[in-house]
Amino acid sequence: MRKRKNPHLLRHKEYLTLLTKSKGQSKRCKCLINAANKGEINSLVEACLNVLQGNAHEKHLQNLKKHRVKVRKVANRSTSLTGKKKTLQSGGFLAALLPVIASAVGGLLGGLKR
């Protein structure tokens, strides 16, 4: 039996789409992350794991290189949920991660509708 790729990304595609559409609005992004449940944060964790495995476009990987400590912290299983939320909101990290999320969701859905 074949294992499904990116189950959290598929399950929370509406949340991720909403998050990518609010890229320029920092207050909205913070509210979305603060209100996120465990499954929605796990979808962002899965995007970070994809980055760590190199399953992202080279340009996106270069943009995330300066945030590599934050990527590892979010992807770490021992980091608490509130710690992951705080890390996602810190210093431009989410803005650098959003193109990776958008390309992953777009690839799963066959293209984002705007």
HELIX and SHEET records of a PDB file:
HELIX    1   1 PRO A    7  ARG A   11  1                                   5    
HELIX    2   2 LYS A   13  LYS A   21  1                                   9    
HELIX    3   3 SER A   26  ASN A   34  1                                   9    
HELIX    4   4 LYS A   38  GLN A   53  1                                  16    
HELIX    5   5 GLU A   58  ASN A   63  1                                   6    
HELIX    6   6 LYS A   65  HIS A   67  5                                   3    
HELIX    7   7 ARG A   68  ALA A   75  1                                   8    
HELIX    8   8 LEU A   81  LEU A   88  1                                   8    
HELIX    9   9 PHE A   93  LEU A  109  1                                  17    
END                                                                             
